[in-house]
Amino acid sequence: MTTTEDTDGDTESRDHEFGGLLAASGVPVSDAETAELRRAFDTLCNLAARVRTPGRDWTVKPMPSFAATPRDGEADI
């Protein structure tokens, strides 16, 4: 898969999203920068499509919590 490959086939929607992001930024962007940003945008969209699978468990598991126990004799201080 190339980085510019559209996995869901909805390039028109991506074109509108990308254009909206550029317009919302309000930053002047050259043609070369636009091409690079578009490639990066497509890459991120393709990566997101790979991890957004219907059966994926999105449950957040808590990190273990560790508390230091005092050494012998230090508990009296």
N, C-alpha and C positions, 0 to 999 in steps of 0.2 A: 504494500500500500504506500502510495506517495503521500507527502504531507498536504498536497492540495486536493487530494481525492475526497470527494464528498460522499460519505458513507450512507447518508440517508436520501441522497438524490434530490434534495430540496435546495438547489443553488439559488433560486430566486429569493427564498426566505433569508438565506445567509447574506445575499447581496444587500437586502433591505436592512438587516441587523447591522452589518458592517458599516454601511453608509450612515445609519443612524448614530452609531458610536462615534464615527469621525465628526459628524455634524455637531453632536452634543459636546464633544471635547472643545470645540471652538478654537482649536490650534491649527494654524496653517501647516499643511503637510504636502511635501513634494510628491511627484509621481513615483519616484524611486522609493520613498518612504511608504507611500500607499501600497505599493507592491509587496514590500517586506512585511508591513503590518497585516496585509491580507493573508499572506502565507502563514504568519504566526496565528492569526485568528482561525484559519482553517485547521491548522494543526491542533489547536486547543479544542475546537469543536469535535474533531475526529477522536481525540483522546477521551473527551467526555462521553462520546457515544460508545466507546469501548467499555467503560466502567459502569455505565447506566444500563444494567441488565435487569430484566424483570424479576429474577429470582434472588438478586443480591440482598443480603441482610445488612441493613443500614443502622442496626441497633448499635448505639455507642456503649462500649463496655468501660466501666470505671477503671482507672489505674489503681494498682494496689497501693495501699497506704501503709507506710512503715513508720513506727515510732521507736526511737532508740530506748533501750532499757539501760538503767544505770548499772555501772559496774559494782562489784562487791565493795562496800565501804563508802561509795560515793552517795548513796541514798541518804546517809545521815547528815550530809552537809547542808 
